[in-house]
Amino acid sequence: MTPSAPVPAAASILVAEDQADIRDLLVMNLRNAGYQVTAVADGSSALAQQIAQPRELLVLDLMMPGLDGLEVCKALRARGSAAPILMLTAKSTELDRVLGLELGADDYLTKPFSLAELLARVKALLRRAALLRAAQAQVPAAASLIRNGELEIQPAKRLVRYRGAAIDFTALEFDLLLHFASNPGLVFSRAQLLDAVWGYSHDGYEHTVTTHINRLRTKLESDPMRPELILTVRGAGYKMRESPV
């Protein structure tokens, strides 16, 4: 179970939702939960706001006028923003959800959703970010490398090199990779990975893990369809290979 860490009472959140009634409901409930909330009605405003004054977390509707949520997400990740992004979507197809995760969203909720579920996801994403900052502050800059064959990870600097080349990862991708690399050979179910890396576990959201593992394989494997580093254990979950001798 991921250790709990306090979420700042004044954590800042940017909400981008074009439907006024939903936007107002989100703002009211997030503010009642103790967050500082800024709300906009379109993707272009969301992107401009986050660039001008970065918030700690973004709640983005998928379908918005101007830039949609996917385009905003892609643009922010291209600029190096690691702020957690929770995507809201009225669509229910797996393709839409996977595409959002592929472009760098950290989590998503399909409308209609309960406000309790929304607040739980927001809290989990902010808690995870807080734990990450605390871990970075405590790890010495000269911390030893984690190695597995040609894979090298510098946890303190959040740097990854594979076969001599530096590879960029989103915050969640890095955390998932680090979890595997810290436990080579151990098998984790998708529910266990959700709990350990995302900070929550809910039935029906295990495909979030699958999508992130596919993203790791795309970046690391010569042939993602025949992985050699992050392996599938049929009927059990996933593992990183044991480090070659």
N, C-alpha and C positions, 0 to 999 in steps of 0.2 A: 504494500500500500504506500502511495506517495506520502511523505511526511507533510503535514499541513504547515502553512506559513501564512501570516496575516496579510490580507490584501489591504493596501492603503485605502482609508475611508474616502479619500478625495481623489482616487484614481480617475483619470480623464478618459472619456469615451466619446468617439464621434459616431453618430448615427446618420446613415444616409438611406432614406426611404421616401419614395415619391407619393405614397398614399398618406394623406394628412392624418386620418384617424389612427392608422397603425403607428405612424411616426410619433404622434402625441402620446399614445399609450406607452410606447417604448420609453420615451423621454421621462414621463411621469414615474414609471416603475423603476427605472434605473436611478433617477434622482432620489426616490424614496429609499432605495437601497444604499444611498450614501455616495453615489458617484457624481462627478462633475460631467455634465453631458452637453455637447453641442450637436445640433441637428441641422441637416440640410436635406433638400428635396431632389437632388440630382447628382449624377456621378462626377460631372465636371467640378461642381462646388466641393464635393468630398475630396477630390484629388488636390484641389487648390488649398483647401483648409489644412489637410494633413501635411502638405509640403511647407506651408507657412508656419504652422504651429503643431508639431506632431503630438498626437494623443497616444495614450498607452494602449488603447484597444479600439478597433473599428468594428462596427456592425453595419454591413453593407447589404442592401437589397440587390438581388441578382438583376432584376429587370427595372431599369431606370431610364428616364430620358437623357439624351446626350450620351455620355459614357455609361455603359452598364457596369454592374458590380465586378464582373470578370475583367473588364478593361481597366478599371480602377486598381484592382488587385494586381494585375500584371504590371501596370505602370509603377506602382509603389515598390514592388519587389525588384523591378529593374533598376530603381534608384537606390537599392540597398536597404530599404525599410524592412525591419524585422518585427514591427508591431503586430501582435496577434490580430487576425481578421476572422470574424464570425460572419459567414454568408447566410443570408435569408433568401429562400427561394420558394416560389409558388409551384414550381415544377417538381415533378416526382420521379423523373426518369433517372436511372443510374448514370447515364451519360452526362447529364447536367451537373450532378453532384461530383463526379470524378473530374470533370473539366475544371470546376472551381478549385478542387484540391491540387490538380496538376499545375494551375497557375499561381499557387502559393497561398490559398486560403488555409487556415488552420483547422477550421471546423465549419459546420453548416447546420441549419435547422430548416426543415421543410414546413411551410405554412399549410394548415394552421398549426401553431405550436402553443404550448402552455407557457405562461409568463414564469412559472416556477422553473420550467426547463431552461428557458432563456437565461434566467438569473444564475442557475447552476452552471451553465456553460461559460458565462461571462466570468464568474468567480473562479472556475477551474483554469481558464486561460490566464487570468491575471495572477492567480496563485503560482502557476507554473512559471510565468515570467519573473515573479518575485524570487522564487527559488533559484532560478537561473542566475539572476543578478547576484544573489547571496553566494552561490557556489563560485562564481567568477571572482568575487572579492576575496574568497578564502583560499583559492588555489594559487600556490606560488607560481610566478611567471616561469620558473625553471622546472616546472613539473615534468616528470618523465613522459616520454612518448608512449603511446599505446601502439604496438605493432602487431600486424597479422600478415605475414608474408610481405607483399609490396604495399600494403595499406599502412599509413602512418597518420596518427591523430594526435594533435596537441590540444588537450582539453582546455587549458587555461586561455589559449589564444583562439580556440574554436577553429582551428585550421586542419584541413585534411589534404593529404597528398596520396595519390595512388599511381603506382608505376612511374613515379617521378614527377607527375603533373599535379598542380594544385587544382582542387575541385571546390566549387561553391555549392553550399547547401543552405536551404532555409533553416530557421531556428529549429523547427520540429524535425526536419530531416536529420539535422546534426544530432539532436538529442536521441532520436531513434537509432542512428548509426552508433553513437557512443554507448548506448545501452547494450546493443549486441556485442560491440567490441570489448566491452568490460566483462562480458560473460560468454566467451567463446565456447561453443559446443553445447551450451544449455538451450533447451527448447522452451519457447514462450508461446502460449496461445495468444490469439488476437485480443481476447479480453484482458489477459495479463499485461500485454503491451499498452493497451488503452489506459489501464490503471497506472502503470509505471511511468509512461511518457506523457500522456495527455492529462493525467490527473483525475480521470473519472472512468467509469465503465457503465455503459448502457446497452441493453439488448438492441440489436438492429443497427449498431454503428460500427461493427467490426470491419466493414468494408473500408472505413477510413484508414485503418491500419494497412490493409491490402494495397490501397492506392499509394500510400507513402513508401511501402516496401518496393512497389513497382518503380517509383521514382528513384529510389536508391539504386536499384538494379540498372536502370537506364543510364545513370551517371557513372556506375562503377564496373558493370559487367561488359565484357566484349560482346557477348550474346545474352541479352537479358532473358531470352527464352530458355537458356541453358546456364543458369547461374552457377558460379563456382565459389562465391564468397558468402552471400546470404541465401541460405538453402531452405526449401520447403520440406517439412517433415509431415508426410501425408497423414491426415487425421489428427495431428497434434498441434501444428503451428509452424514456427520459423526458428532458425538458429543461424548464427555465424559459424562458419567452419572453425575447427580448432586450428590454432596457429601452426603452420608447418614447422617442423624441426629444422 
